[in-house]
């Protein structure tokens, strides 16, 4: 795999992870309140 493609893939995966974590946090907040 070419390096730029790999870096872009890793970055987009990290962005996705962050979004998922934020959604889980918000979801847990609504449950706990």
Beta strands, then each sheet from edge to edge (+ up, - down):
end
